[in-house]
Amino acid sequence: MSAICCNNEPKFDGISPQFKRALWIVIVINAVMFVVEIAAGAFAGSRALQADALDFLGDTMTYALSLYVIGMSLRVRATAALIKGLSLAGMGSWILGSTVYQVFVLGVPKAEVMATIGLLALVANLASVLILLRFKDGDANVRSVWLCSRNDAIGNVAVLVAAGAVWITGTAWPDLIVAALMAGLFLSSAIQIIQQARQELSIQPVL
């Protein structure tokens, strides 16, 4: 089944062996990278790495939930997407809060650790993006998977930029700015997912 949908056709709902296989692969990739990056973020004292690690965790749960609801009714899938959108908004809010806290407890993160782990995460996320690229259009459940993958790749590039800026300036501000920008990206994606999920829920009768 093609993941590309036209205006007069129903959106791709994820019922595809290829899509399920892709989800399993990216679930493993994201779970492993969460463990690696959360540890590295704590070691390096980097809020940007910790923010990106939380994104890996959120994606792991998002992909698992997306896999679980495949084949269920549109209402169930839209509700799952709504839950994922609210969770993403919660993560974005937490990152913003922790960034504000870090401003008052400034410690310069280890730029070399940020760069090394950021590059590793970028490779992992680019692999996930390529795997999921053909499935980027679909219902709220499928689209939430794509948005999370896209956020990962953007976030990793941002972490690498922050690492270079921290090394050049010798201050924590680039790391904090990137963490705040990533939080904004999470909140923006959350709004998109929630809006699409609400639209899909509004056209479904309550069972």
N, C-alpha and C positions, 0 to 999 in steps of 0.2 A: 504494500500500500504506500503510495507516495505521501511524503510529509508536506508537500506543497499543496495549498488549497486555493481555489478560486472563489470569487465573491458568491457564486451561486451553489457552491458545494459546502458540505459540512466540514468544520475544521478537523484536522487530524487529531484523533483521540488517543494515540499511543498504542493502539492494538496492532502490534507488529513485532515479530520475533527479532528483527534487526534493532528496533528501538529498545526492547527489553535487554538485549545483549549489550547494547551501548550503555544503558543505565548501570548494569552490573559492573562494567569496566570502570566507569567514572566514580561509582560508589567506592570501589577499592582504592582508586587513585586519591580521592579526596580524604578518605579515612586515614590513610598512611601519611599524607601531607599535613593533616591537622596535628597529628602526634609530633611529627618532626618540627613543624613551624611553631607550635605553642611552646615547646621546650627551647627552641632557638631564640624565640622572642623574649622569654624570661631570662635566658642567659645573657642576651645582648642588651636587655633593658629597652627594647624597641616596641613602642606602642603600635607602629605601623605593621610590624611582623605579627604582633598579637592580634591586631584587628584582622589581618589577612588569615590568620589561623582560625579565628572564629568564623570567617567566611567559609573556610574549608569544612568546618563542623556543620555549619548551617546547610551547606550544599549536600553533605553526606546524608543528613536527615531529609532534606528536600527530595533528593533522588530516591531514597528508600520509600518515602511516602508516595511519590509519583509512581513508582513501580507497583506499590501495593494496590493503588486504586485503579490501575489500568483495567478496562473492561467493565467497570462499574458505571452506574448511571451518571449523566452529566451533572446532576445535582451533587452527587457524592464527590465527583472530581473537582467541581467548582468550589465546594466547601473545603476540600483539601488544599486547593490553591489559595483560598482565603486565609486558612490557618498558616500556610507558608508565608504569605505576604505579611501577616501580622507578626510572625516570628522574625522576619527580616527587618521589619520596622523596629522591633525590640532590640535586635542586635545593633542596628544603626544608632539607636538612642544610647545604648550602653557604651559604644565606642566614643560617642560625643562626650559623655560624662567622664569617662576615664581619661580622655584627652585633656579636658579642662582640669582634672585633678593633676595630671602630669605637668601642666604649666606651672603649678605651684610647688612642685617637687622636681625641679629640672635636674635631670641626669643625662649626660650625653650618651646615646646608645652606641654600641660597637658597630661602626659602619661596615667593617669587613665581614662580620657575621650577617648583617642585614643583606649585603650584596650577594654573598654566597647562597644563603637560603632563598633569597628573593629570586635568584636565577634558577635554582632548582624548582621552585614553585611555578615559575613562568613556564618552564618546559613541561611540567605536569599539566598545567592548565591549558596550554596550547594544544596538547594531545587531546584533552577532554573537549576543547572547542571543535577541533577537527572531527572528532568522533560524532559529535552532536550537531554539526553544522547542517546536515540535511534535514534535521528535525526541528529547526528553529521556529517554524510556523505551526501553529496548532491551537488547541483550546488552552484555557488558562493553566491547566495542569502541565501540559507539554511546554508551553511558553515559559513558565516559571523555571523550568530546567535550563532552557537556553539563556535566560537572563542571568541566572546564577553563574553559569559558565562564562558568560561574557564579563561579568563583574570580576571574576577571578583573574582573567587575563589582564584586564585594565588595572586591577589592584596590584598585580605583580610588577607590571611596568612602573607603576607609581612608587612601589617600594624600592626598586632599583634606582629611580631618580632621587628618592629621599636619601638613600645610602650614599650616593655620590655627593649630594648637597651637605649631608652631615659631615662627611670626610673633609670637604672643602672649607666649610664654615667653622667646624669644631663646635657646633651648637646643636641642641635637640630640636630647634624650631622646624627644620624641614621635615623631620619625622612626625612631629605633631600636626603640621599642616596637611601632610599626606593622609594621616589617620583621620583627620576631620573631613577631608575630601572624600575618602572612602566611605565614611559614615553617611555623607550626603548621597553618594551613589546607591548605597543600600536602601536608604529611605525613598529615593526616586523609583527604584525598581519595585519596592514594596507597594508604592502607590499604584504603579502600572498593573501589578498582579492583582491587587485588591479590586481595582476598578473593573478589570476584565472578569474576575470571578463574580462580582456583584451583578454585572450585566448578564452573565450566564445563569446565575441563580434567579434573576428576575423573570426569565422566560420559561422557567421550569415550574410546573405545578407542584405544590407540596403533597407528598404521598401520604 
